[in-house]
Amino acid sequence: MKLLKELLQFDNNSSCLCEEVYVDENDNILSEAAVRQFKRYGNTFVKKYRCLVGPKKGKLVAHPGDCATRKDPKKVRQGRKVMRSKKGIIKRKSKVSKRKSVSRLVTKINKRIMGK
């Protein structure tokens, strides 16, 4: 999967308004692959990509190409087991972290990127 920038139109200042288009090996245009998002890492932001298609749809990944990789079944089972056993702890900790100003800022930036 590679990225092409298609020229849509030129404005009065002769700078192009470009749209990012993803294509596969045969130059077939893919509708959407991944969108730029931010993740809270401590008290800072990290740039990530949210997968819009593929087996990791809805997940944050480091590179857009990672959206097409298959999930490891062993890790999926282990994660589900941990989530079941620590459900209450995860809920309490997530409530605390969502109140932090950094987390609120990240959600605001991500909403703005998505156009909401």
C-alpha positions as CSV (number, residue, x, y, z in Angstrom):
1,M,0.0,0.0,0.0
2,K,1.5,3.3,-1.0
3,L,0.3,6.9,-0.7
4,L,-0.4,9.2,-3.7
5,K,-1.4,12.8,-3.6
6,E,-4.0,13.7,-6.2
7,L,-4.3,17.3,-7.3
8,L,-7.8,18.5,-7.0
9,Q,-7.7,22.1,-7.9
10,F,-5.6,25.3,-7.7
11,D,-6.6,28.3,-5.7
12,N,-5.7,31.9,-6.5
13,N,-2.3,31.7,-4.9
14,S,-1.4,28.8,-7.2
15,S,-0.9,26.5,-4.3
16,C,-2.5,23.1,-4.8
17,L,-5.2,21.7,-2.6
18,C,-4.2,18.0,-2.4
19,E,-6.1,14.9,-1.3
20,E,-4.3,11.9,0.0
21,V,-5.3,8.7,-1.8
22,Y,-4.1,5.2,-0.8
23,V,-3.4,2.6,-3.6
24,D,-2.4,-1.0,-3.5
25,E,0.3,-2.7,-5.6
26,N,-1.9,-2.8,-8.7
27,D,-2.7,1.0,-8.3
28,N,-6.3,0.3,-7.3
29,I,-7.6,3.1,-5.2
30,L,-8.5,2.2,-1.6
31,S,-11.3,4.2,-0.1
32,E,-9.7,4.9,3.2
33,A,-6.9,3.1,5.1
34,A,-6.0,5.1,8.3
35,V,-6.5,8.5,9.9
36,R,-4.0,10.4,11.9
37,Q,-4.8,10.4,15.6
38,F,-3.0,11.3,18.8
39,K,-2.5,9.1,21.9
40,R,-1.7,10.2,25.5
41,Y,1.6,8.9,26.6
42,G,2.3,10.1,30.1
43,N,1.9,13.8,29.9
44,T,2.7,14.1,26.2
45,F,1.2,13.2,22.9
46,V,2.2,10.5,20.5
47,K,1.2,10.5,16.8
48,K,-0.6,7.3,15.8
49,Y,-3.0,6.1,13.1
50,R,-6.5,4.8,13.6
51,C,-7.3,1.9,11.3
52,L,-10.5,2.3,9.3
53,V,-10.4,-1.0,7.4
54,G,-8.8,-4.4,7.9
55,P,-8.5,-6.8,10.9
56,K,-7.4,-4.0,13.2
57,K,-10.3,-1.7,12.4
58,G,-10.7,1.0,15.1
59,K,-7.3,0.3,16.7
60,L,-4.4,2.8,17.1
61,V,-1.3,1.6,15.3
62,A,2.2,3.2,14.8
63,H,2.2,2.9,11.0
64,P,-0.8,2.7,8.5
65,G,0.6,-0.5,7.0
66,D,0.0,-2.2,10.4
67,C,-3.7,-2.1,9.8
68,A,-3.5,-5.0,7.3
69,T,-1.5,-7.3,9.5
70,R,-3.3,-10.2,11.1
71,K,-3.9,-10.2,14.9
72,D,-1.9,-12.8,16.9
73,P,-4.6,-15.2,18.2
74,K,-2.5,-16.0,21.3
75,K,-2.3,-12.3,22.3
76,V,-6.0,-11.8,21.7
77,R,-6.9,-14.7,24.0
78,Q,-4.5,-13.4,26.7
79,G,-5.9,-9.9,26.5
80,R,-9.4,-11.1,26.9
81,K,-8.5,-13.2,29.9
82,V,-6.8,-10.1,31.5
83,M,-9.8,-7.9,30.8
84,R,-12.2,-10.4,32.4
85,S,-10.1,-10.8,35.5
86,K,-9.3,-7.1,36.1
87,K,-12.5,-5.5,34.9
88,G,-13.2,-3.4,38.1
89,I,-9.6,-2.2,38.3
90,I,-9.6,-1.1,34.7
91,K,-12.9,0.8,35.2
92,R,-11.6,2.7,38.2
93,K,-8.3,3.6,36.6
94,S,-9.9,4.8,33.4
95,K,-12.2,7.1,35.3
96,V,-9.2,8.7,36.9
97,S,-7.2,9.1,33.7
98,K,-10.2,10.5,31.7
99,R,-10.4,13.4,34.2
100,K,-6.8,14.5,33.5
101,S,-6.4,17.7,31.4
102,V,-4.0,15.9,29.0
103,S,-6.6,13.3,28.2
104,R,-9.3,15.9,27.6
105,L,-7.0,17.8,25.3
106,V,-6.3,14.6,23.3
107,T,-10.0,13.8,22.8
108,K,-10.6,17.4,21.7
109,I,-7.8,17.3,19.2
110,N,-8.9,13.9,17.8
111,K,-12.5,15.1,17.4
112,R,-11.3,18.2,15.5
113,I,-9.2,16.0,13.2
114,M,-12.2,13.7,12.5
115,G,-14.3,16.8,11.7
116,K,-16.8,16.5,14.6
